[in-house]
Amino acid sequence: MQPMKVFVAGGTGAIGAYTVPALIAAGHTVTALTRSPQKSAVVRAQGAQPAEISLFDRAQLRDAFRGHDAVVNLASALPSAEKFMFTSAWRECQRIRTEGSASVVDAALDAGVPRLLQESVVMICRDNGAEWVDENSPVDHFPVAVGNHVAEANARRFGREHAAGVVLRFGIFYGPGAAHSEQIMRMARHHIGFRAGRPGAYVSSIHLADAAAAVVAALDCPTGTYHIVDDEPVTRRDDARAMADAVGVRGWITGPGRAASLLGDRTTSMTRSLRVRNERFRGATGWAPRYPDVREGYSQMAEALRSQAPSSTSS
């Protein structure tokens, strides 16, 4: 792949913090949207150029996009774990995924950018039990998924009106920097296992480092929708067990289990069974996850977080 000029929206978020360095390491020149001088300093330290502009300002975006070979939209604002089930907590995330994705696409079209990548999630696919899910499987429409559907539609519009429009549907993010998975790992260290939904339901995950590598690979793939997950989805029972094994403790309590399903649409993205394939993207790009399943990935995550923890000293 030839070096490209890439603009990243959401470059300081969980996946963006991995993606910007990965793009630079691959030889690309990167500009990243930022919203504060502090975030701009982080981007500069990574070797990228910050652009302090609004995701919702089409004119600003158009001017910033000019001369770039690709725009990567990873912008999001997921609620914290404590507020995840409250519909009101999703308003900013929904605005980013609806109004924000429209602004990005319109500005990219105005600027003549030849390629656009849009982040989405596999959790919009319909519960398929133990059966495999691929890009041809039916999707579902529920309140939290509205923003993802709009963002995907905007990316497809870009593909129809211009050149390459690529949708990357990621599995559940984990790894250092993924706030929800870090919180679940802290709970595991206190013998509390997190399992939402049926113990035999499948969960499809992706380590942030592997997700970032997929973004880099997607700069050279055909227009289309691709599932970005690890090689071996696991049941929720095995997922909780793998997390406990990674931190070296036995779980005493596991929850909320099937009770999470009682909250209906507010938790459906967490409780549905999704055994997702990644073959289409692997075949199109040659990408392969460094961590083929959460057993290896959680172990790496636990070790990385242990090394980050401040050491205690005795007086």
Secondary structure, 3 states (H helix, E strand, C coil): CCCCEEEEECCCCCCHHHHHHHHHHCCCEEEEEECCHHHHHHHHHHCCEEEECCCCCHHHHHHHHCCCCEEEECCCCCCCHHHCCCHHHHHHHHHHHHHHHHHHHHHHHHHCCCEEEEEEEHHHECCCCCCEECCCCCECCCHHHHHHHHHHHHHHHHHHHCCEEEEEEECEEECCCCHHHHHHHHHHHCCEEEEECCCCCEECEEEHHHHHHHHHHHCCCCCEEEEECCCCCEEHHHHHHHHHHHHCCCCCEEEEEHHHHHHHHHCHHHHCCCEECCHHHHHHHCCCCCCCCHHHHHHHHHHHHHHHCCCCCCC
